[in-house]
């Protein structure tokens, strides 16, 4: 009897173990499928290229209406994607602008007040998170090439730092082929040194700046040159021979950017990843001429922005919504299907603007500029609402400071040495000495020369715009908010206790 009971117990245990084993076998394919589906999902995540040129305004692009400068590859991108007419940087200075692109926060809240290099030595707080770090955490392969101009590396870390001459965009494009070979989705931060000013081409004050151009050229680059007579002089620049000569050099540098961009797209297409890659083309700030770069007038901050997202069924060819570089990080995270808390950023995703699902018009942007070089203390805060723009010049008692390369430019030196009354449509006096508040109606006054602050019929607009600006500074933890109430207790004791 004991024997039979023993056999029954053993048989029951065997049947139980067999059942469990079979169930395990059945679940293995399911586990394998789950792993494959995750892998397939990762493969479907878009690659993203953020292509940033250096000091390139809307003034020198075929797709933005310039019939002289040759930019066929960027024009092709515009024809396949969306061109934005109201895209803005938040600070018209290289380093400060780039920090905003990659953090989604205004520089006054992150310590990114100005240049990072040499003796300027501004640096983002090391507690700030950045786009490349977030992308890497979520499985993206991150790589950068060209101009960096960010600090510290701990905050703006990329897995791969590709070395190349930032003026030779052909060399840069060739070096990026390795990124396209990666199995993981990639985020490529491609930053040219063009068309930033370079060394002057001669020893005399009226010799034009080179804008990085060299007489012997760059290996692999077919240079496109321009004559001073054929360039178009923007309205904020005086039409002089010196300005035309420098604009011709600038155009050549812009065309070199376009050449490299075209080759990069060829390599992307050859990799088979063109149809799964979002391409964004922008500039960090406006053209490196007085009246644009380092100012928050329109030529300094209203910049080219071309976006192609091949994963969308439809893209508008042209868009007038107001977007800002502070919106780039949340937008790219949206496209990468990475969840985030909107309150983590000052900017907001404009994915709905690109795909047409956002029905509410975007008609407002803000800007914040404090330094360029460390000797250029001139904090400005800006709100642009519909056609009105208000600039607060916190240090209006000071003469407007020049970036060193703009001061020595032959374009400016001609005005300075000749004692000219005007620079472009603005008087030299008005350019050097700004009012505390500047209010402009950009629909009627696109050159921003008629300050409406004292206009009786615009006092209601002025009050409304001041409130917007004050609220913006409060909401974004701007230390310079103390100047509204002149209550210096708001900044603390300043003591290291």
Secondary structure by P-SEA (a helix, b strand, c coil): caaaaaaaaaaaaaaaaaaaaaaaaaaaaaaaaaaaaaaaaaaacbbbbbcccccccccccccccccccccaaaaaaaaabbbbcbbbbccccaaaaaaaaaccccccccccccccccccccccccccccaaaaaaaaccccccccccccccccccccccccccccccaaaaaaaaccccccccbbbbbbbbcccccccccccccccccccccccccccccbbbbbccccccccccccccaaaaaaaaaaaaaaaaaaaaaaaaaaaaaaacccccbbbbbbbccccccccccccccccccbbbbbbbccccccccccccccccccaaaaaaaaaacccccccccccccccccccccccccccbbbbbbcccccccbbbbbbbbcccbbbbbcccccccccccccccccaaaaaaaaacccccccccaaaaaccccbbbbcccccccccccccccccaaaaaaaaaaaaaaaaaaaccccccccccccccccccccc
